Amino acid sequence: MSATTTGTPLSAVSADAAVDAAAAAARRVTVALLRAGGAAPGLEEITARLEEVAERLEAAAPPLDERQAQLWEGGGAHRHDPVTGTENAIAPPLVLHGQEDGSVEGTVTLDLPYQGPPGHVHGGVSALLLDHTLGVANGWAGTSGMTAELTLRYHRPTPLFEPLVVTGRQVFVEGRKIRTEGAITAGGRLCVSAEGLFIDKHLPRPGRSATTG
């Protein structure tokens, strides 16, 4: 679940409401299974129905290379990424907005699928959120690239079940090197801070060559 942050929306615009709704339903199922556990009634029937759904989806899927090309069509934000992707069931999803001061910001509330320590966010999930947010901040600033180094400091446990504010800001660009900073806060308290080094280079998309600059 996510709350709205003011600014310019930077996440992908929904291109298929039916797919987005199905992904949202899958997120709900994941949370519900974790919350119910062995207390869920009729688990054998539930399992059979989920297997049937998976088989139907697998049977309808195009070849992987074709699907990969579809996922990377166009430019800008993509709906399949694991942080902001509305059609990706493992994404919270986080909704990021560009701010007038050059930073980006988003608010998200995480549930049990993202738990590490009891009642708190897994440290690797925090790293995922920040790596992506720093990358989006680079795009918002005008010079983006691939992560070369990501340094995180965990100041305090990051809570589940309450709004988290995730921010990022490009600090400077020197040649092909891009320096970016970000943070996760909860209730105004700093939970995680990050410093990233990015290189102005991009892997080739299907059917395209690698790019720099």
C-alpha positions in Angstrom: 0.0 0.0 0.0 1.2 3.5 -0.7 0.1 7.1 0.1 0.3 10.0 -2.3 3.2 12.4 -2.2 2.9 15.8 -3.9 5.1 16.6 -6.9 5.5 15.3 -10.5 4.7 11.6 -10.7 7.7 9.6 -11.8 6.3 6.1 -11.7 4.9 4.5 -14.9 1.4 5.4 -15.9 -1.0 2.5 -15.9 -1.3 1.1 -19.5 -3.4 -1.9 -18.6 -5.8 -1.5 -15.7 -6.8 -5.2 -15.8 -3.1 -6.3 -15.4 -2.6 -3.8 -12.6 -5.7 -5.0 -10.8 -4.6 -8.6 -11.1 -1.2 -7.8 -9.6 -2.9 -5.9 -6.8 -5.0 -9.0 -6.1 -1.9 -11.2 -6.1 -0.3 -8.8 -3.5 -3.4 -9.2 -1.4 -3.3 -13.0 -1.6 0.4 -12.9 -0.5 -0.3 -10.8 2.5 -3.4 -12.8 3.4 -1.5 -16.1 3.3 1.2 -14.8 5.6 -1.3 -13.3 8.0 -3.5 -16.4 8.1 -0.8 -19.1 8.0 -2.0 -22.6 9.0 -5.2 -21.1 10.4 -6.5 -20.5 6.9 -9.5 -22.7 6.2 -9.5 -25.0 3.2 -5.8 -24.6 2.3 -5.9 -27.6 0.0 -8.7 -26.1 -2.0 -7.0 -22.7 -2.0 -3.7 -24.3 -3.2 -5.5 -26.1 -6.0 -7.2 -22.9 -7.2 -3.9 -20.9 -7.1 -2.2 -23.7 -9.1 -5.0 -23.5 -11.7 -4.6 -19.7 -12.0 -0.8 -20.2 -12.4 -1.3 -22.8 -15.1 -3.7 -20.6 -17.0 -1.2 -17.6 -16.9 1.7 -19.8 -17.9 -0.2 -21.3 -20.8 -1.0 -17.8 -22.1 2.5 -16.4 -21.8 4.3 -15.4 -25.0 8.0 -16.6 -25.5 10.3 -15.0 -23.0 12.3 -13.0 -25.5 9.1 -11.5 -26.9 7.9 -10.6 -23.4 11.2 -9.1 -22.5 10.9 -6.8 -25.6 7.4 -5.8 -24.6 8.5 -5.0 -21.1 11.2 -2.6 -22.3 9.1 -0.8 -25.0 9.2 3.0 -24.9 11.3 5.0 -22.4 11.1 6.3 -18.8 9.5 4.4 -16.0 8.5 0.7 -16.5 5.5 -1.0 -15.0 7.4 -4.3 -14.3 10.1 -3.2 -11.9 10.1 -4.7 -8.4 9.8 -1.4 -6.5 7.3 0.9 -8.4 6.0 -1.6 -11.0 2.2 -1.6 -10.8 2.1 -4.9 -12.8 4.7 -6.6 -10.6 3.1 -8.4 -7.7 6.2 -8.3 -5.6 6.4 -4.5 -5.8 4.8 -2.7 -2.8 4.4 -0.6 -5.1 6.2 2.6 -4.1 5.0 5.7 -6.0 7.7 8.3 -6.4 7.3 12.0 -7.2 9.8 14.6 -8.4 10.2 17.7 -6.3 11.0 21.3 -7.3 14.2 21.2 -5.4 15.5 18.3 -7.6 14.9 15.5 -5.1 12.4 12.6 -5.4 10.1 11.4 -2.7 7.6 8.7 -2.1 5.5 7.2 0.7 4.8 3.5 1.2 3.5 1.2 3.9 5.0 -2.3 4.0 3.3 -5.4 5.3 4.5 -8.9 6.4 5.9 -9.9 3.0 8.7 -7.5 3.6 9.5 -8.4 7.2 13.0 -9.1 8.5 13.3 -8.6 12.3 9.9 -9.0 14.1 7.6 -6.1 13.0 10.3 -4.4 10.9 11.5 -4.2 7.3 14.1 -6.6 6.0 17.4 -4.8 5.5 17.7 -6.1 1.9 14.2 -4.6 1.2 15.4 -1.2 2.4 18.4 -1.5 0.1 16.1 -2.4 -2.8 13.9 0.6 -2.2 16.8 3.0 -1.9 18.8 1.7 -4.9 15.7 2.2 -7.1 14.9 5.6 -5.6 18.4 6.9 -6.1 18.2 5.7 -9.7 15.0 7.5 -10.2 16.5 10.6 -8.6 19.3 10.5 -11.2 16.8 10.3 -14.0 14.8 13.2 -12.5 18.1 15.2 -12.4 18.8 14.5 -16.0 21.9 12.1 -15.8 21.3 8.5 -15.0 23.3 5.3 -15.0 23.9 1.9 -13.4 24.7 1.3 -9.7 28.4 0.8 -9.1 28.4 1.1 -5.3 25.7 1.4 -2.7 26.5 2.2 0.9 23.8 2.0 3.5 23.7 2.9 7.2 20.9 1.4 9.3 20.2 4.0 12.0 17.3 2.2 13.6 14.9 -0.6 12.7 12.5 0.4 9.9 8.9 -0.4 11.0 6.2 -2.3 9.1 2.6 -1.2 9.0 3.2 2.5 9.0 4.0 5.1 6.3 7.6 5.3 5.3 9.0 8.3 3.4 11.7 7.3 0.8 13.8 10.1 -0.7 16.6 10.5 -3.1 18.7 13.4 -4.5 21.6 13.6 -7.0 24.5 15.3 -5.3 26.9 15.8 -8.2 28.2 14.5 -11.6 31.9 14.2 -12.4 32.5 12.8 -15.9 30.6 9.5 -16.0 30.5 9.2 -12.2 27.2 10.1 -10.5 26.9 10.6 -6.7 23.4 10.3 -5.2 22.1 10.2 -1.6 18.8 9.0 -0.1 17.0 8.0 3.1 14.1 6.1 4.6 12.3 7.8 7.5 9.3 6.9 9.6 7.4 9.4 11.6 10.2 11.9 11.0 12.8 9.6 12.4 15.7 8.5 10.2 15.8 4.7 9.7 18.2 4.2 6.8 20.5 6.5 4.8 22.2 5.6 1.6 25.1 6.9 -0.6 25.3 5.6 -4.2 27.9 5.8 -6.9 26.4 5.3 -10.4 28.1 5.1 -13.8 26.6 6.8 -16.8 26.1 3.6 -18.8 23.1 1.5 -19.6 22.8 -2.2 -20.5 21.2 -2.8 -23.9 17.5 -3.3 -24.1 16.2 -6.2 -26.3 17.2 -5.4 -29.9 19.3 -2.4 -28.9 23.0 -1.7 -28.1 24.5 -0.5 -24.8 24.5 3.3 -24.4 26.6 5.8 -22.6 26.3 9.5 -22.0 
